[in-house]
């Protein structure tokens, strides 16, 4: 107990004087949106210039889209698990996650640049949509009950409906509590968190199966949904840390988010980077050891030519180097150092998604180009713009959450 | 132990209400710090154990003798006394091994992972859960050893230098298992013992007789409870918790490799490692609930292992049960989605083939039964908790049976297909392994500190006597209105006896 050492505001002070982003936030949001729009336009122009039916654009866009979507999904999971575990220590950063998850309705719109071409008959992204393949490929014929255009789109609609509903519900009740206070909203959130978790698990798994795994519609892995989920969490914790640090650098929530909270966020970032490594190893080791052609083909693409370097880089940058670094208590409790690691792991997470998706576009050589950057900036600018806009409208912490006092005084013991 | 009556009410206290901004009290009935010591030490300090203990102990020893008899019969006769034969060459022995290793997961999960997650309710149950872990791993270790057939060369499992330059196959997951289980057992044992040192010192200090004082004195390693000792203790505890956490994941992952590195449909699938870990936690918690309910009813620990603890465990069982269900679902989906006819056949055969009965027992016990825990009433009902935990114990044994036997009995060569039937030796050996488990567990209940007294005290209100002068800092002490008053009332009723 460090009485008098910190001067955290009390929950009552926060409720009376709600921490808001203010006009600076609106400016930032608009700038991000403009940068995003420019990035997206540039991506389209760059992609169109390649005269490949926009094939490269679709793949590059999918990487960027999955990257930012995975962060929003991870943030949604963060909110759900917070309530499911009756977490009290991290109330001060929960609003950030709620606002990140709040971008999910907008993310549903951002899938349209790849969904509309698919609906109008393009099979550039998913070769199993090609009518010739659908009649000649025995495996695709076998899977046609699942892998067909109508069901594919219907499933995507269901996933997004579930995510939008969950994000809206958990964000909405929490925002309502800002006005009303009381314990009833918290009880509601606790109650909904368990069934919400079920819905989240099923939809996220099958999103990964449909959108990423089905890029190679012959390949399959039972762990794939868990793998994608692990990446979501690395991304979400990375952006949570980064958002908190940037907010504090801008003068917000100065004494609200303390080294104690960073320590916890850092621990969980560490836990999920380890979890990702565990899941990635489980899948790789078993497929390597089993050495069955229908399973190893997917890895073979990633272990030959230029992609081998990428695979090795992923192993080192996503697991082996950050692992010992993130063990350090010193780093986890210093927000600037932790922010560096958050950026590092966000990049690693992008490397991972690129590694999952792009070998299906070009297995022979690394297709790295400016397009990847513009897509990342394009989708990211728009998503972060919406995120900042949403965050700007409300208090930056759930000011009347009954557990806020506990969170403000939280210490790692 | 029957001589000293407990002055504090040992009825159920409903401390499971969800109250935002408030923590449920973990120790009920107005028990004070010293009462914890008294309640926990009673069984060990009584001159003779109660009759119920003797009945259970003799029954367990009987089963233990049965186990030794069966093992002796096996060694002198050969593995032909078991039901294993081509193609099902892994039968009860491997099923039992995986079952017991799985049980052994909850203890270290509770003591290490829940410690890292600051789950203070773990303090009431971690000690006997860890003991359970160690005994379960001992039971597990027997089966691979006797399964090798020629047990007199069992030391060849270990890479021992020898004149023949004969080494085990380092590329075999069976060897990894030797290392994984060995490491897990060692670390769990160290963790359990180290955590027990302050409580062993308490036993030493309270010892009524000289022999007891010497024995516990030796075991307590000179613990005096000084600040410096506590500092070292807490550091060591954190370090061991950090080391034990990846071990919890690795042991059952490596056990899953025994199956998943093969090319056999139903065994070779990428979700096996996390699925096995989730299943192990699921089965382990079910066994913890089973033992916790028995212990609290028989030993009068109702106020230390409260309904809140049981409710939390029920939630863990529900969550891990859903994870296991998720894995069953993903396996089934992928068996079809892969388009591999043998995969699809294997899973349809599980559900509809000759072992459908075992499969549906598994589904019923592991996926259907825990669903009652969606309801708070069920989580707060001792009877339902016990019944569902028993279902899960049975279901998790059958899960391993389904995995091992169904895949092997329908291999790639239909002419060699057969129906595996355990012999009476198989069944009696399984039964006997429970004898070993319960014999060790009952000895533990009689002689060791069953509850981590020092740790429980650290989450009680009394260790923070000035709580009301401070902001509610959000720990378990004194943040429920009236907690202190209730205690004072009880103290007055008992004539101020502390």
Interface residues (C-beta under 8 A of the other chain):
Chain A: X1 X3 X10 X86 X88 X89 X138 X139 X142 X143 X146 X183 X186 X187 X190 X194 X198 X201 X205 X218 X220 X221 X222 X223 X224 X225 X226 X267 X274 X278 X279 X282 X283 X285 X286 X287 X289 X290 X292 X294 X401 X402 X403 X405 X406 X407 X409 X410 X413
Chain B: X18 X19 X20 X21 X116 X118 X246 X249 X253 X257 X260 X261 X262 X263 X268 X269 X270 X271 X272 X273 X274 X322 X326 X327 X330 X331 X334 X337 X338 X339 X340 X374 X470 X471 X472 X473 X474
